[in-house]
């Protein structure tokens, strides 16, 4: 489960590195963020990664409630 800042830098690198190493990657919705850049504002960047880039490819993007449920079942 990966959360944090800089969706398009640190989080994306962590997601892809974990995926390449065979880990199941889970991203709880609303638990990463970024700032505006030269190409996209922060909201568009967040949506791009969380709704288009990672799901069904590199990570499971789940609701926060689902993520909490996963941790409680451990």
C-alpha positions in Angstrom: 0.0 0.0 0.0 1.6 3.3 -1.1 0.6 6.8 0.0 2.3 10.1 0.0 3.3 13.3 -1.8 4.3 14.0 -5.4 2.0 11.7 -7.3 3.9 12.2 -10.5 7.4 11.6 -9.1 8.0 9.7 -5.9 4.6 7.8 -5.8 4.7 6.9 -9.5 8.3 5.6 -9.2 7.4 3.6 -6.1 4.4 2.1 -7.8 6.3 1.1 -10.9 9.3 -0.3 -9.0 7.1 -2.4 -6.7 5.1 -3.7 -9.7 8.3 -4.6 -11.6 9.4 -6.6 -8.5 6.2 -8.6 -8.4 4.4 -6.8 -5.5 0.7 -6.3 -5.5 0.4 -2.5 -5.3 -2.6 -0.8 -3.6 -3.3 2.9 -3.8 -6.1 4.1 -1.5 -8.0 6.9 -3.2 -7.2 10.4 -1.9 -3.9 9.4 -0.2 -1.5 11.0 -2.6 -1.2 14.5 -4.0 1.0 16.8 -6.0 1.4 20.4 -7.2 0.8 22.1 -10.5 3.5 21.6 -13.1 4.3 23.0 -16.5 2.0 20.5 -18.2 -1.0 19.9 -15.9 -2.5 21.3 -12.8 -2.4 19.2 -9.6 -6.0 17.9 -9.9 -5.5 16.8 -13.5 -2.2 15.1 -12.6 -3.8 13.3 -9.7 -6.7 12.0 -11.9 -4.3 11.0 -14.7 -2.3 8.7 -12.4 -5.1 7.4 -10.1 -7.8 7.0 -12.7 -5.9 6.2 -16.0 -2.2 5.3 -15.5 -2.2 2.9 -12.5 -5.6 1.0 -12.4 -5.8 -2.3 -14.1 -2.1 -2.1 -14.9 0.3 -1.2 -12.2 -1.9 -0.9 -9.1 -5.3 -1.5 -7.5 -6.7 1.9 -6.7 -9.3 1.3 -4.0 -11.5 3.4 -1.7 -10.1 4.4 1.6 -12.7 2.2 3.3 -11.5 -0.8 1.3 -7.9 -0.1 2.2 -8.7 0.1 5.9 -10.7 -3.2 5.6 -7.6 -4.8 4.0 -5.4 -3.8 6.9 -7.9 -4.9 9.5 -8.0 -8.4 8.0 -4.3 -8.8 8.3 
